Amino acid sequence: MKINIIGGGPAGMYFAILMKQADGAHDITIHERNGPDDTFGWGVVFSGKTLANLRAADEASHAEITREFEAWDNVDVVKDVEKISIHGNSFSGIARIRLLKILQRRCEALGIIISFRSEVNDIESLRGDGDLLVGADGVNSTLRHAFAEKFQPSLSTRPNKYIWYGTNHLFHGLTLTFRENGAGVFAAHSYKFDKTTSTFIVECDPQTWSNAEFASMNDQETLEYVAAVFAPDLKGQSLLSNNSKWINFVLVKNGNWHFDNVVLLGDALHTAHFSIGSGTKLAMEDAIALKECFDATPKVSIALGEFARKRKPVIEDYQAAAYESMVWFENARDYMHLSPIELAYSLMKRSGRVDDEELRKRDPKFVREYFAMKSVKV
Ligand SMILES: Cc1cc2nc3c(=O)[nH]c(=O)nc-3n(C[C@H](O)[C@H](O)[C@H](O)COP(=O)(O)OP(=O)(O)OC[C@H]3O[C@@H](n4cnc5c(N)ncnc54)[C@H](O)[C@@H]3O)c2cc1C
């Protein structure tokens, strides 16, 4: 089969790897607008379950990913001077650039062509050039845009502002920190992803953002302001910028996932708020799901139909949980009257997918302490 893939991110490269591994005769080209060393972002997070899926799909890249990652089992909630730790949550982090490098090397070893610095504009001729065209070209997908009538996308720009920083202070666990100042409420999502660096994502509502007057600040002033808000948490370390800018999360859905020989994958197809797990996990699990549909049939139209039929309910469920989590953070100021342990309990249950039973399994001590505090018998 001749396969063209637009986008050399996790979705595009991982799908190429899995297909080529299944059948070395596939002729696969990835078209990537950036160079091999250009990237953005800091760390990406995988749950224990995702790692098991990656292992079953491709042991070679799984072995490399797990050699480089940082693992933890705690979610820490920080408010005022208190830190509440909830254990029993299995996660690990790896630098996005390392992940991309591992996947690039694996592509090369398997004989997949990655055409770097090649921006795809002429989608129609690429579509006619092979048996399958995959749009793994990210949240601003050119392919989705070109065939908007077919895909029926819905894009919802959310009100909160967020910015991705890094820091050399190591957060040993997924740490959710809440700080208030005269402008309003700021939330930080942070975790270490290698021996020296943590991701540090800061989020605030539009009122807080406007009160802080970020619109009139340059990048350095913004970084210094945010670092000052979280000074007690950064322990003397500064924030690291990677051309970091305030952005709004865009919730992407598509009415149709494919037509003829064209399909969307990863962020181009759907997004899920970063507070519930990384888009990288979903992108790579999409690749696994699509490849499995090609295991069952070489017929492109049947495989794409099966992919949508099987994967759509999984993604809808995930997006529903992520939606609840996103809305929680959009309304974070409504929870600031809670004590740290109440805040932690509310956060653990925000997606509606974790009940008391599940929480008790993960961390019985935390649940006992919470209900003891609420004076409710368990
Ligand atoms: C600023 C920012 C920072 C982020 N940081 C993190 C992070 O630290 N951790 C995390 O888990 N997630 C992060 N994310 C989210 C994460 O990047 C995505 O969820 C994940 O990478 C999705 O994988 P993907 O392969 O679907 O898309 P992407 O990783 O976005 O890959 C799409 C690729 O397509 C290429 N492309 C797009 N259009 C064209 C075209 N016309 N021609 C050729 N190539 C094209 C792009 O250059 C890109 O390499 C970040 C997102 C943003 C916007």
PDBQT file of the ligand as one rigid body, heavy atoms in Angstrom, charges set to zero:
ROOT
HETATM    1  C1  LIG A 401       2.369  25.220  22.245  1.00  0.00    +0.000 C 
HETATM    2  C2  LIG A 401       2.027  23.780  22.574  1.00  0.00    +0.000 A 
HETATM    3  C3  LIG A 401       2.818  23.094  23.463  1.00  0.00    +0.000 A 
HETATM    4  C4  LIG A 401       2.520  21.755  23.794  1.00  0.00    +0.000 A 
HETATM    5  N1  LIG A 401       3.297  21.116  24.697  1.00  0.00    +0.000 NA
HETATM    6  C5  LIG A 401       2.943  19.874  25.091  1.00  0.00    +0.000 A 
HETATM    7  C6  LIG A 401       3.655  19.218  26.110  1.00  0.00    +0.000 A 
HETATM    8  O1  LIG A 401       4.637  19.735  26.656  1.00  0.00    +0.000 OA
HETATM    9  N2  LIG A 401       3.198  17.993  26.497  1.00  0.00    +0.000 N 
HETATM   10  C7  LIG A 401       2.117  17.360  25.889  1.00  0.00    +0.000 A 
HETATM   11  O2  LIG A 401       1.769  16.232  26.245  1.00  0.00    +0.000 OA
HETATM   12  N3  LIG A 401       1.449  17.935  24.932  1.00  0.00    +0.000 NA
HETATM   13  C8  LIG A 401       1.817  19.177  24.527  1.00  0.00    +0.000 A 
HETATM   14  N4  LIG A 401       1.082  19.772  23.582  1.00  0.00    +0.000 N 
HETATM   15  C9  LIG A 401       0.009  19.008  22.940  1.00  0.00    +0.000 C 
HETATM   16  C10 LIG A 401       0.637  17.968  22.034  1.00  0.00    +0.000 C 
HETATM   17  O3  LIG A 401       1.594  18.605  21.223  1.00  0.00    +0.000 OA
HETATM   18  C11 LIG A 401      -0.366  17.262  21.106  1.00  0.00    +0.000 C 
HETATM   19  O4  LIG A 401      -1.519  16.818  21.803  1.00  0.00    +0.000 OA
HETATM   20  C12 LIG A 401       0.266  16.041  20.445  1.00  0.00    +0.000 C 
HETATM   21  O5  LIG A 401       1.537  16.385  19.982  1.00  0.00    +0.000 OA
HETATM   22  C13 LIG A 401      -0.617  15.549  19.304  1.00  0.00    +0.000 C 
HETATM   23  O6  LIG A 401       0.137  14.793  18.385  1.00  0.00    +0.000 OA
HETATM   24  P1  LIG A 401      -0.149  14.903  16.838  1.00  0.00    +0.000 P 
HETATM   25  O7  LIG A 401       0.850  14.016  16.189  1.00  0.00    +0.000 OA
HETATM   26  O8  LIG A 401      -1.589  14.653  16.589  1.00  0.00    +0.000 OA
HETATM   27  O9  LIG A 401       0.090  16.421  16.446  1.00  0.00    +0.000 OA
HETATM   28  P2  LIG A 401       1.409  17.328  16.528  1.00  0.00    +0.000 P 
HETATM   29  O10 LIG A 401       2.356  16.827  17.543  1.00  0.00    +0.000 OA
HETATM   30  O11 LIG A 401       0.935  18.719  16.620  1.00  0.00    +0.000 OA
HETATM   31  O12 LIG A 401       2.110  17.076  15.109  1.00  0.00    +0.000 OA
HETATM   32  C14 LIG A 401       1.603  17.605  13.922  1.00  0.00    +0.000 C 
HETATM   33  C15 LIG A 401       2.770  17.807  12.968  1.00  0.00    +0.000 C 
HETATM   34  O13 LIG A 401       2.268  18.190  11.698  1.00  0.00    +0.000 OA
HETATM   35  C16 LIG A 401       3.115  19.152  11.142  1.00  0.00    +0.000 C 
HETATM   36  N5  LIG A 401       2.331  19.884  10.136  1.00  0.00    +0.000 N 
HETATM   37  C17 LIG A 401       1.208  20.616  10.363  1.00  0.00    +0.000 A 
HETATM   38  N6  LIG A 401       0.724  21.089   9.207  1.00  0.00    +0.000 NA
HETATM   39  C18 LIG A 401       1.564  20.665   8.227  1.00  0.00    +0.000 A 
HETATM   40  C19 LIG A 401       1.593  20.830   6.814  1.00  0.00    +0.000 A 
HETATM   41  N7  LIG A 401       0.671  21.533   6.147  1.00  0.00    +0.000 N 
HETATM   42  N8  LIG A 401       2.605  20.242   6.108  1.00  0.00    +0.000 NA
HETATM   43  C20 LIG A 401       3.556  19.521   6.747  1.00  0.00    +0.000 A 
HETATM   44  N9  LIG A 401       3.576  19.326   8.082  1.00  0.00    +0.000 NA
HETATM   45  C21 LIG A 401       2.597  19.887   8.810  1.00  0.00    +0.000 A 
HETATM   46  C22 LIG A 401       3.564  19.976  12.326  1.00  0.00    +0.000 C 
HETATM   47  O14 LIG A 401       4.785  20.643  12.088  1.00  0.00    +0.000 OA
HETATM   48  C23 LIG A 401       3.716  18.905  13.409  1.00  0.00    +0.000 C 
HETATM   49  O15 LIG A 401       5.023  18.397  13.491  1.00  0.00    +0.000 OA
HETATM   50  C24 LIG A 401       1.396  21.103  23.204  1.00  0.00    +0.000 A 
HETATM   51  C25 LIG A 401       0.618  21.790  22.282  1.00  0.00    +0.000 A 
HETATM   52  C26 LIG A 401       0.917  23.122  21.965  1.00  0.00    +0.000 A 
HETATM   53  C27 LIG A 401       0.058  23.859  20.958  1.00  0.00    +0.000 C 
ENDROOT
TORSDOF 0
